[in-house]
């Protein structure tokens, strides 16, 4: 992690050097575990509600005993993506949509979508780089339909395979934070748009209102959003990445 410019705390109470004090420049095992559950394993809801999942051997060994230089590079970006959502995006987005139709549901969804947004950016990147193919996504969608995401071996083998992935957005984009932020804003807005719409439809068809904080407790629901809207999302991903 230090090789990519991140201070990694290995023990509680360890002093962070002044040059790494910025929130996006230091981390620890708990945060890295959460980010990897969201980004690499596509389990944003588990990351948010059951982060101890990362300590299961099948996840832990791939992250902390795997290709360390590759994981470090991806985690540097994941740290910034997480920082951007919490410190820049959320406030700006809530301001931008204040007059939109369905603004209340978008606000509710966005307020609970931190890990979902991280997962979606990674999914979009992996799809753009052909690490996720349509056949892979269909396997993931099918497992979600059967409520077997966490138990499906094929899904696990798909998401853990990050061969050839050394960046989430190209390095020249990461070096230009204004451009990087612009792409993140578009990708975050995309998953929030479709997620809030689906949540609104589910609430209308239910006898009881469904709130985002409860809906986003299951990774299946994150995958369902992508599945139900994939024909549109796929085009949007291609459009956004083509602008790079």
ABEGO torsion letter per residue (X at the ends): XAAAGBBBBABBGBBBBAAAABAAABBBAAAAAAAAAAAAAGBAAAAAABAAAAABAAAAAAAAABBAAAAAAAAAAAAAAAAAAAAAAAAAAAAAAAABBGAAAAAAAAAAAAAAAAAAAAAAAAAAAGABBAAAAAAAAAAAAAGAAAABAAAAAAAABABGBABABBAAAAABAAAAAAAAAAAAAAAAAAAAAAAAAAAAABABBBBAAAAAABAAAAAAAAAAAAAAAAAAAAAAAAAX
